[in-house]
Amino acid sequence: TDMTDIDLHVLEPSGEKAYYSNPKTQIGGQVSRDFTQGYGPEEYMLKAAMPGQYKITAKYYASHRQDLSGATTLLLRLTTDFGRPGKEANQAVVLRLDSNKEIVDVGSITIPGATGTATG
């Protein structure tokens, strides 16, 4: 939604959280710039993922709109094995966020013992 700030947060298996205030993690995770005026996209990229679970959340940080609707919609595209022919997979998630400062679980990716790529 225009004039809305929704922040992407990814909790890595190491326990470190990647988000706008910590855009580069020790394992190589990287969050794109923080879009504070709507539409985004905010992206999380990791070239060589360590095994474990990556938990994805979104925080409805603020709305700068001058209307009374209050709610906004989050659209997330979760891509694994980006750029790998025959392996790349996409999943779409659509959620309605109702109030400022709301944090919602968007999903998770579990990387088995092998190295992979996770973006979202």
N, CA, C and O atoms as a GROMACS GRO file, in nm:
protein
  480
    1THR      N    1   0.084  -0.117   0.000
    1THR     CA    2   0.000   0.000   0.000
    1THR      C    3   0.088   0.124   0.000
    1THR      O    4   0.190   0.128   0.069
    2ASP      N    5   0.050   0.224  -0.077
    2ASP     CA    6   0.124   0.348  -0.082
    2ASP      C    7   0.128   0.413   0.056
    2ASP      O    8   0.032   0.403   0.133
    3MET      N    9   0.239   0.481   0.086
    3MET     CA   10   0.256   0.555   0.212
    3MET      C   11   0.250   0.465   0.336
    3MET      O   12   0.203   0.508   0.442
    4THR      N   13   0.295   0.342   0.322
    4THR     CA   14   0.294   0.246   0.432
    4THR      C   15   0.432   0.184   0.448
    4THR      O   16   0.498   0.155   0.348
    5ASP      N   17   0.476   0.164   0.570
    5ASP     CA   18   0.607   0.104   0.597
    5ASP      C   19   0.587  -0.033   0.661
    5ASP      O   20   0.546  -0.044   0.776
    6ILE      N   21   0.617  -0.138   0.583
    6ILE     CA   22   0.615  -0.275   0.633
    6ILE      C   23   0.758  -0.326   0.625
    6ILE      O   24   0.820  -0.322   0.519
    7ASP      N   25   0.811  -0.373   0.736
    7ASP     CA   26   0.951  -0.416   0.741
    7ASP      C   27   0.963  -0.568   0.740
    7ASP      O   28   0.891  -0.639   0.810
    8LEU      N   29   1.056  -0.616   0.659
    8LEU     CA   30   1.088  -0.757   0.649
    8LEU      C   31   1.191  -0.792   0.757
    8LEU      O   32   1.290  -0.721   0.774
    9HIS      N   33   1.166  -0.900   0.829
    9HIS     CA   34   1.259  -0.951   0.930
    9HIS      C   35   1.280  -1.100   0.902
    9HIS      O   36   1.184  -1.173   0.878
   10VAL      N   37   1.406  -1.144   0.906
   10VAL     CA   38   1.437  -1.286   0.888
   10VAL      C   39   1.526  -1.329   1.005
   10VAL      O   40   1.635  -1.275   1.025
   11LEU      N   41   1.477  -1.427   1.080
   11LEU     CA   42   1.556  -1.485   1.189
   11LEU      C   43   1.630  -1.605   1.133
   11LEU      O   44   1.570  -1.703   1.092
   12GLU      N   45   1.762  -1.596   1.132
   12GLU     CA   46   1.846  -1.700   1.074
   12GLU      C   47   1.871  -1.813   1.175
   12GLU      O   48   1.853  -1.794   1.295
   13PRO      N   49   1.913  -1.931   1.127
   13PRO     CA   50   1.942  -2.043   1.218
   13PRO      C   51   2.047  -2.009   1.323
   13PRO      O   52   2.050  -2.070   1.430
   14SER      N   53   2.133  -1.913   1.294
   14SER     CA   54   2.237  -1.872   1.388
   14SER      C   55   2.180  -1.795   1.507
   14SER      O   56   2.247  -1.775   1.608
   15GLY      N   57   2.052  -1.751   1.494
   15GLY     CA   58   1.989  -1.671   1.598
   15GLY      C   59   1.995  -1.522   1.568
   15GLY      O   60   1.933  -1.442   1.639
   16GLU      N   61   2.069  -1.483   1.465
   16GLU     CA   62   2.079  -1.342   1.428
   16GLU      C   63   1.959  -1.302   1.342
   16GLU      O   64   1.913  -1.378   1.256
   17LYS      N   65   1.908  -1.181   1.365
   17LYS     CA   66   1.794  -1.131   1.288
   17LYS      C   67   1.842  -1.031   1.183
   17LYS      O   68   1.915  -0.936   1.214
   18ALA      N   69   1.801  -1.054   1.058
   18ALA     CA   70   1.830  -0.961   0.949
   18ALA      C   71   1.707  -0.872   0.931
   18ALA      O   72   1.596  -0.921   0.914
   19TYR      N   73   1.727  -0.740   0.934
   19TYR     CA   74   1.620  -0.642   0.912
   19TYR      C   75   1.687  -0.507   0.888
   19TYR      O   76   1.809  -0.499   0.882
   20TYR      N   77   1.607  -0.400   0.873
   20TYR     CA   78   1.661  -0.270   0.832
   20TYR      C   79   1.773  -0.217   0.922
   20TYR      O   80   1.862  -0.149   0.872
   21SER      N   81   1.772  -0.247   1.051
   21SER     CA   82   1.877  -0.199   1.141
   21SER      C   83   1.998  -0.293   1.146
   21SER      O   84   2.101  -0.258   1.203
   22ASN      N   85   1.984  -0.411   1.088
   22ASN     CA   86   2.093  -0.509   1.082
   22ASN      C   87   2.089  -0.574   0.943
   22ASN      O   88   2.056  -0.692   0.929
   23PRO      N   89   2.123  -0.494   0.839
   23PRO     CA   90   2.102  -0.542   0.702
   23PRO      C   91   2.202  -0.646   0.653
   23PRO      O   92   2.177  -0.712   0.551
   24LYS      N   93   2.315  -0.663   0.722
   24LYS     CA   94   2.414  -0.763   0.680
   24LYS      C   95   2.448  -0.850   0.800
   24LYS      O   96   2.490  -0.801   0.905
   25THR      N   97   2.428  -0.981   0.784
   25THR     CA   98   2.450  -1.073   0.896
   25THR      C   99   2.584  -1.145   0.886
   25THR      O  100   2.650  -1.143   0.782
   26GLN      N  101   2.622  -1.209   0.996
   26GLN     CA  102   2.750  -1.281   1.002
   26GLN      C  103   2.757  -1.395   0.901
   26GLN      O  104   2.866  -1.426   0.852
   27ILE      N  105   2.643  -1.459   0.869
   27ILE     CA  106   2.646  -1.573   0.775
   27ILE      C  107   2.629  -1.528   0.630
   27ILE      O  108   2.625  -1.611   0.539
   28GLY      N  109   2.619  -1.397   0.608
   28GLY     CA  110   2.610  -1.345   0.471
   28GLY      C  111   2.472  -1.303   0.426
   28GLY      O  112   2.454  -1.263   0.311
   29GLY      N  113   2.372  -1.310   0.516
   29GLY     CA  114   2.238  -1.264   0.482
   29GLY      C  115   2.238  -1.114   0.461
   29GLY      O  116   2.311  -1.040   0.527
   30GLN      N  117   2.155  -1.069   0.369
   30GLN     CA  118   2.150  -0.928   0.337
   30GLN      C  119   2.007  -0.884   0.311
   30GLN      O  120   1.935  -0.948   0.233
   31VAL      N  121   1.965  -0.776   0.375
   31VAL     CA  122   1.833  -0.717   0.353
   31VAL      C  123   1.852  -0.591   0.270
   31VAL      O  124   1.942  -0.511   0.296
   32SER      N  125   1.766  -0.574   0.169
   32SER     CA  126   1.773  -0.456   0.083
   32SER      C  127   1.739  -0.331   0.163
   32SER      O  128   1.708  -0.338   0.282
   33ARG      N  129   1.743  -0.218   0.098
   33ARG     CA  130   1.715  -0.093   0.169
   33ARG      C  131   1.574  -0.091   0.224
   33ARG      O  132   1.486  -0.163   0.176
   34ASP      N  133   1.552  -0.009   0.325
   34ASP     CA  134   1.424   0.003   0.394
   34ASP      C  135   1.334   0.099   0.316
   34ASP      O  136   1.361   0.218   0.308
   35PHE      N  137   1.226   0.046   0.258
   35PHE     CA  138   1.128   0.128   0.188
   35PHE      C  139   1.024   0.175   0.290
   35PHE      O  140   0.948   0.094   0.342
   36THR      N  141   1.020   0.305   0.318
   36THR     CA  142   0.932   0.356   0.422
   36THR      C  143   0.807   0.425   0.368
   36THR      O  144   0.722   0.467   0.446
   37GLN      N  145   0.795   0.436   0.236
   37GLN     CA  146   0.681   0.507   0.178
   37GLN      C  147   0.591   0.415   0.095
   37GLN      O  148   0.512   0.463   0.014
   38GLY      N  149   0.602   0.283   0.114
   38GLY     CA  150   0.512   0.190   0.048
   38GLY      C  151   0.573   0.116  -0.070
   38GLY      O  152   0.678   0.154  -0.122
   39TYR      N  153   0.506   0.012  -0.109
   39TYR     CA  154   0.528  -0.072  -0.226
   39TYR      C  155   0.657  -0.155  -0.223
   39TYR      O  156   0.653  -0.269  -0.270
   40GLY      N  157   0.767  -0.107  -0.174
   40GLY     CA  158   0.888  -0.188  -0.167
   40GLY      C  159   0.948  -0.214  -0.304
   40GLY      O  160   0.939  -0.128  -0.392
   41PRO      N  161   1.008  -0.329  -0.325
   41PRO     CA  162   1.010  -0.446  -0.235
   41PRO      C  163   1.128  -0.442  -0.140
   41PRO      O  164   1.234  -0.388  -0.172
   42GLU      N  165   1.110  -0.501  -0.023
   42GLU     CA  166   1.222  -0.529   0.064
   42GLU      C  167   1.257  -0.674   0.040
   42GLU      O  168   1.169  -0.760   0.034
   43GLU      N  169   1.386  -0.702   0.027
   43GLU     CA  170   1.432  -0.837  -0.007
   43GLU      C  171   1.537  -0.886   0.090
   43GLU      O  172   1.616  -0.808   0.144
   44TYR      N  173   1.536  -1.017   0.112
   44TYR     CA  174   1.641  -1.084   0.190
   44TYR      C  175   1.710  -1.179   0.094
   44TYR      O  176   1.645  -1.256   0.024
   45MET      N  177   1.842  -1.172   0.091
   45MET     CA  178   1.920  -1.257   0.002
   45MET      C  179   2.031  -1.326   0.080
   45MET      O  180   2.090  -1.269   0.172
   46LEU      N  181   2.057  -1.448   0.039
   46LEU     CA  182   2.165  -1.525   0.102
   46LEU      C  183   2.220  -1.619  -0.003
   46LEU      O  184   2.148  -1.706  -0.053
   47LYS      N  185   2.347  -1.602  -0.036
   47LYS     CA  186   2.407  -1.680  -0.144
   47LYS      C  187   2.427  -1.827  -0.107
   47LYS      O  188   2.396  -1.915  -0.186
   48ALA      N  189   2.479  -1.852   0.011
   48ALA     CA  190   2.505  -1.989   0.056
   48ALA      C  191   2.443  -2.007   0.194
   48ALA      O  192   2.503  -1.970   0.295
   49ALA      N  193   2.325  -2.065   0.198
   49ALA     CA  194   2.249  -2.077   0.323
   49ALA      C  195   2.305  -2.187   0.412
   49ALA      O  196   2.336  -2.297   0.366
   50MET      N  197   2.318  -2.156   0.541
   50MET     CA  198   2.357  -2.259   0.637
   50MET      C  199   2.234  -2.344   0.668
   50MET      O  200   2.121  -2.294   0.662
   51PRO      N  201   2.252  -2.469   0.702
   51PRO     CA  202   2.138  -2.555   0.737
   51PRO      C  203   2.061  -2.500   0.856
   51PRO      O  204   2.118  -2.437   0.945
   52GLY      N  205   1.931  -2.524   0.856
   52GLY     CA  206   1.845  -2.482   0.966
   52GLY      C  207   1.723  -2.408   0.918
   52GLY      O  208   1.695  -2.401   0.798
   53GLN      N  209   1.648  -2.351   1.014
   53GLN     CA  210   1.523  -2.283   0.982
   53GLN      C  211   1.544  -2.132   0.976
   53GLN      O  212   1.609  -2.073   1.062
   54TYR      N  213   1.487  -2.071   0.872
   54TYR     CA  214   1.484  -1.927   0.854
   54TYR      C  215   1.340  -1.884   0.874
   54TYR      O  216   1.252  -1.918   0.794
   55LYS      N  217   1.315  -1.807   0.980
   55LYS     CA  218   1.179  -1.765   1.013
   55LYS      C  219   1.156  -1.623   0.960
   55LYS      O  220   1.234  -1.532   0.990
   56ILE      N  221   1.050  -1.606   0.882
   56ILE     CA  222   1.022  -1.478   0.817
   56ILE      C  223   0.902  -1.412   0.885
   56ILE      O  224   0.796  -1.473   0.899
   57THR      N  225   0.921  -1.288   0.927
   57THR     CA  226   0.812  -1.210   0.984
   57THR      C  227   0.808  -1.074   0.915
   57THR      O  228   0.905  -1.029   0.854
   58ALA      N  229   0.693  -1.009   0.927
   58ALA     CA  230   0.677  -0.874   0.874
   58ALA      C  231   0.623  -0.786   0.986
   58ALA      O  232   0.536  -0.828   1.062
   59LYS      N  233   0.674  -0.665   0.993
   59LYS     CA  234   0.627  -0.569   1.094
   59LYS      C  235   0.561  -0.452   1.022
   59LYS      O  236   0.624  -0.385   0.941
   60TYR      N  237   0.435  -0.430   1.054
   60TYR     CA  238   0.362  -0.315   1.001
   60TYR      C  239   0.409  -0.196   1.083
   60TYR      O  240   0.352  -0.165   1.187
   61TYR      N  241   0.515  -0.131   1.036
   61TYR     CA  242   0.581  -0.029   1.117
   61TYR      C  243   0.498   0.099   1.128
   61TYR      O  244   0.480   0.153   1.237
   62ALA      N  245   0.446   0.149   1.014
   62ALA     CA  246   0.370   0.274   1.019
   62ALA      C  247   0.291   0.295   0.892
   62ALA      O  248   0.324   0.242   0.786
   63SER      N  249   0.187   0.374   0.905
   63SER     CA  250   0.108   0.418   0.790
   63SER      C  251   0.112   0.570   0.789
   63SER      O  252   0.087   0.636   0.890
   64HIS      N  253   0.144   0.625   0.672
   64HIS     CA  254   0.152   0.769   0.657
   64HIS      C  255   0.035   0.820   0.573
   64HIS      O  256   0.036   0.934   0.526
   65ARG      N  257  -0.066   0.735   0.556
   65ARG     CA  258  -0.180   0.771   0.472
   65ARG      C  259  -0.278   0.859   0.548
   65ARG      O  260  -0.281   0.860   0.671
   66GLN      N  261  -0.357   0.934   0.473
   66GLN     CA  262  -0.454   1.025   0.531
   66GLN      C  263  -0.597   0.971   0.517
   66GLN      O  264  -0.690   1.049   0.498
   67ASP      N  265  -0.616   0.841   0.526
   67ASP     CA  266  -0.750   0.784   0.515
   67ASP      C  267  -0.785   0.710   0.643
   67ASP      O  268  -0.705   0.703   0.736
   68LEU      N  269  -0.903   0.656   0.647
   68LEU     CA  270  -0.950   0.591   0.769
   68LEU      C  271  -0.945   0.439   0.764
   68LEU      O  272  -0.984   0.373   0.861
   69SER      N  273  -0.897   0.382   0.654
   69SER     CA  274  -0.902   0.236   0.640
   69SER      C  275  -0.813   0.164   0.740
   69SER      O  276  -0.852   0.061   0.794
   70GLY      N  277  -0.693   0.218   0.768
   70GLY     CA  278  -0.606   0.158   0.867
   70GLY      C  279  -0.535   0.033   0.823
   70GLY      O  280  -0.415   0.020   0.847
   71ALA      N  281  -0.603  -0.060   0.760
   71ALA     CA  282  -0.543  -0.188   0.722
   71ALA      C  283  -0.462  -0.174   0.593
   71ALA      O  284  -0.481  -0.081   0.515
   72THR      N  285  -0.372  -0.268   0.574
   72THR     CA  286  -0.294  -0.273   0.451
   72THR      C  287  -0.270  -0.420   0.416
   72THR      O  288  -0.292  -0.508   0.499
   73THR      N  289  -0.224  -0.445   0.296
   73THR     CA  290  -0.202  -0.581   0.249
   73THR      C  291  -0.053  -0.605   0.226
   73THR      O  292   0.016  -0.521   0.169
   74LEU      N  293  -0.006  -0.719   0.271
   74LEU     CA  294   0.132  -0.762   0.252
   74LEU      C  295   0.133  -0.870   0.144
   74LEU      O  296   0.057  -0.967   0.152
   75LEU      N  297   0.218  -0.854   0.045
   75LEU     CA  298   0.239  -0.956  -0.057
   75LEU      C  299   0.384  -0.997  -0.051
   75LEU      O  300   0.474  -0.914  -0.069
   76LEU      N  301   0.408  -1.127  -0.027
   76LEU     CA  302   0.544  -1.178  -0.016
   76LEU      C  303   0.564  -1.286  -0.120
   76LEU      O  304   0.481  -1.376  -0.135
   77ARG      N  305   0.674  -1.278  -0.192
   77ARG     CA  306   0.713  -1.386  -0.283
   77ARG      C  307   0.838  -1.450  -0.224
   77ARG      O  308   0.940  -1.384  -0.204
   78LEU      N  309   0.829  -1.578  -0.198
   78LEU     CA  310   0.937  -1.655  -0.138
   78LEU      C  311   0.999  -1.740  -0.248
   78LEU      O  312   0.933  -1.827  -0.304
   79THR      N  313   1.126  -1.715  -0.279
   79THR     CA  314   1.195  -1.786  -0.386
   79THR      C  315   1.311  -1.865  -0.328
   79THR      O  316   1.393  -1.810  -0.254
   80THR      N  317   1.318  -1.992  -0.359
   80THR     CA  318   1.432  -2.074  -0.319
   80THR      C  319   1.504  -2.121  -0.444
   80THR      O  320   1.443  -2.136  -0.550
   81ASP      N  321   1.633  -2.143  -0.432
   81ASP     CA  322   1.718  -2.186  -0.544
   81ASP      C  323   1.708  -2.090  -0.661
   81ASP      O  324   1.700  -2.133  -0.776
   82PHE      N  325   1.710  -1.960  -0.632
   82PHE     CA  326   1.699  -1.856  -0.734
   82PHE      C  327   1.807  -1.873  -0.840
   82PHE      O  328   1.925  -1.886  -0.810
   83GLY      N  329   1.764  -1.872  -0.966
   83GLY     CA  330   1.856  -1.880  -1.078
   83GLY      C  331   1.911  -2.018  -1.108
   83GLY      O  332   1.999  -2.032  -1.192
   84ARG      N  333   1.860  -2.119  -1.042
   84ARG     CA  334   1.906  -2.256  -1.067
   84ARG      C  335   1.802  -2.327  -1.154
   84ARG      O  336   1.696  -2.366  -1.104
   85PRO      N  337   1.833  -2.345  -1.282
   85PRO     CA  338   1.736  -2.408  -1.374
   85PRO      C  339   1.685  -2.542  -1.321
   85PRO      O  340   1.763  -2.628  -1.280
   86GLY      N  341   1.553  -2.558  -1.323
   86GLY     CA  342   1.491  -2.681  -1.279
   86GLY      C  343   1.475  -2.694  -1.129
   86GLY      O  344   1.409  -2.787  -1.082
   87LYS      N  345   1.534  -2.603  -1.052
   87LYS     CA  346   1.525  -2.610  -0.906
   87LYS      C  347   1.453  -2.491  -0.846
   87LYS      O  348   1.396  -2.501  -0.737
   88GLU      N  349   1.455  -2.376  -0.915
   88GLU     CA  350   1.394  -2.255  -0.860
   88GLU      C  351   1.246  -2.276  -0.831
   88GLU      O  352   1.173  -2.328  -0.915
   89ALA      N  353   1.203  -2.236  -0.712
   89ALA     CA  354   1.063  -2.250  -0.672
   89ALA      C  355   1.015  -2.120  -0.610
   89ALA      O  356   1.090  -2.054  -0.538
   90ASN      N  357   0.889  -2.083  -0.636
   90ASN     CA  358   0.829  -1.961  -0.582
   90ASN      C  359   0.702  -1.995  -0.506
   90ASN      O  360   0.628  -2.086  -0.542
   91GLN      N  361   0.679  -1.921  -0.400
   91GLN     CA  362   0.557  -1.934  -0.320
   91GLN      C  363   0.508  -1.792  -0.290
   91GLN      O  364   0.587  -1.706  -0.253
   92ALA      N  365   0.378  -1.769  -0.306
   92ALA     CA  366   0.320  -1.638  -0.276
   92ALA      C  367   0.242  -1.644  -0.145
   92ALA      O  368   0.172  -1.741  -0.117
   93VAL      N  369   0.257  -1.538  -0.066
   93VAL     CA  370   0.184  -1.524   0.060
   93VAL      C  371   0.117  -1.387   0.059
   93VAL      O  372   0.183  -1.287   0.033
   94VAL      N  373  -0.012  -1.382   0.087
   94VAL     CA  374  -0.085  -1.256   0.096
   94VAL      C  375  -0.150  -1.250   0.235
   94VAL      O  376  -0.223  -1.341   0.274
   95LEU      N  377  -0.122  -1.142   0.308
   95LEU     CA  378  -0.177  -1.124   0.443
   95LEU      C  379  -0.230  -0.983   0.459
   95LEU      O  380  -0.179  -0.889   0.399
   96ARG      N  381  -0.332  -0.969   0.540
   96ARG     CA  382  -0.390  -0.839   0.574
   96ARG      C  383  -0.335  -0.797   0.709
   96ARG      O  384  -0.344  -0.873   0.806
   97LEU      N  385  -0.279  -0.676   0.717
   97LEU     CA  386  -0.226  -0.622   0.842
   97LEU      C  387  -0.320  -0.511   0.888
   97LEU      O  388  -0.354  -0.421   0.811
   98ASP      N  389  -0.362  -0.518   1.013
   98ASP     CA  390  -0.466  -0.428   1.062
   98ASP      C  391  -0.418  -0.309   1.145
   98ASP      O  392  -0.485  -0.206   1.148
   99SER      N  393  -0.305  -0.321   1.211
   99SER     CA  394  -0.267  -0.211   1.300
   99SER      C  395  -0.117  -0.186   1.300
   99SER      O  396  -0.038  -0.278   1.282
  100ASN      N  397  -0.080  -0.059   1.322
  100ASN     CA  398   0.061  -0.022   1.331
  100ASN      C  399   0.129  -0.104   1.440
  100ASN      O  400   0.068  -0.137   1.542
  101LYS      N  401   0.254  -0.134   1.417
  101LYS     CA  402   0.341  -0.209   1.509
  101LYS      C  403   0.306  -0.358   1.516
  101LYS      O  404   0.369  -0.433   1.591
  102GLU      N  405   0.208  -0.402   1.437
  102GLU     CA  406   0.172  -0.544   1.434
  102GLU      C  407   0.285  -0.625   1.369
  102GLU      O  408   0.341  -0.583   1.268
  103ILE      N  409   0.318  -0.739   1.428
  103ILE     CA  410   0.419  -0.830   1.373
  103ILE      C  411   0.349  -0.960   1.340
  103ILE      O  412   0.281  -1.018   1.425
  104VAL      N  413   0.365  -1.007   1.217
  104VAL     CA  414   0.299  -1.130   1.175
  104VAL      C  415   0.402  -1.231   1.126
  104VAL      O  416   0.501  -1.195   1.062
  105ASP      N  417   0.377  -1.358   1.157
  105ASP     CA  418   0.458  -1.467   1.102
  105ASP      C  419   0.416  -1.485   0.957
  105ASP      O  420   0.298  -1.503   0.927
  106VAL      N  421   0.513  -1.480   0.869
  106VAL     CA  422   0.485  -1.493   0.726
  106VAL      C  423   0.513  -1.635   0.679
  106VAL      O  424   0.441  -1.688   0.594
  107GLY      N  425   0.615  -1.697   0.734
  107GLY     CA  426   0.650  -1.833   0.694
  107GLY      C  427   0.791  -1.866   0.737
  107GLY      O  428   0.855  -1.791   0.810
  108SER      N  429   0.836  -1.979   0.690
  108SER     CA  430   0.973  -2.020   0.720
  108SER      C  431   1.024  -2.110   0.608
  108SER      O  432   0.948  -2.170   0.533
  109ILE      N  433   1.154  -2.117   0.602
  109ILE     CA  434   1.223  -2.206   0.508
  109ILE      C  435   1.319  -2.288   0.591
  109ILE      O  436   1.393  -2.233   0.673
  110THR      N  437   1.318  -2.419   0.572
  110THR     CA  438   1.416  -2.504   0.638
  110THR      C  439   1.513  -2.555   0.535
  110THR      O  440   1.474  -2.616   0.436
  111ILE      N  441   1.639  -2.528   0.558
  111ILE     CA  442   1.745  -2.574   0.469
  111ILE      C  443   1.805  -2.699   0.531
  111ILE      O  444   1.858  -2.696   0.642
  112PRO      N  445   1.796  -2.811   0.458
  112PRO     CA  446   1.858  -2.936   0.511
  112PRO      C  447   2.010  -2.922   0.514
  112PRO      O  448   2.063  -2.815   0.483
  113GLY      N  449   2.079  -3.023   0.550
  113GLY     CA  450   2.223  -3.022   0.565
  113GLY      C  451   2.303  -2.972   0.448
  113GLY      O  452   2.421  -2.939   0.464
  114ALA      N  453   2.244  -2.963   0.330
  114ALA     CA  454   2.317  -2.915   0.211
  114ALA      C  455   2.303  -2.764   0.199
  114ALA      O  456   2.216  -2.704   0.261
  115THR      N  457   2.391  -2.703   0.119
  115THR     CA  458   2.388  -2.559   0.095
  115THR      C  459   2.281  -2.527  -0.009
  115THR      O  460   2.265  -2.600  -0.106
  116GLY      N  461   2.208  -2.417   0.011
  116GLY     CA  462   2.106  -2.372  -0.083
  116GLY      C  463   2.099  -2.222  -0.084
  116GLY      O  464   2.182  -2.155  -0.021
  117THR      N  465   2.003  -2.168  -0.154
  117THR     CA  466   1.984  -2.023  -0.160
  117THR      C  467   1.842  -1.991  -0.121
  117THR      O  468   1.748  -2.055  -0.169
  118ALA      N  469   1.825  -1.893  -0.035
  118ALA     CA  470   1.690  -1.850   0.005
  118ALA      C  471   1.677  -1.701  -0.019
  118ALA      O  472   1.762  -1.624   0.026
  119THR      N  473   1.573  -1.659  -0.089
  119THR     CA  474   1.545  -1.516  -0.106
  119THR      C  475   1.398  -1.494  -0.081
  119THR      O  476   1.319  -1.587  -0.095
  120GLY      N  477   1.362  -1.377  -0.046
  120GLY     CA  478   1.221  -1.348  -0.023
  120GLY      C  479   1.193  -1.204  -0.023
  120GLY      O  480   1.078  -1.164  -0.005
   0.00000   0.00000   0.00000
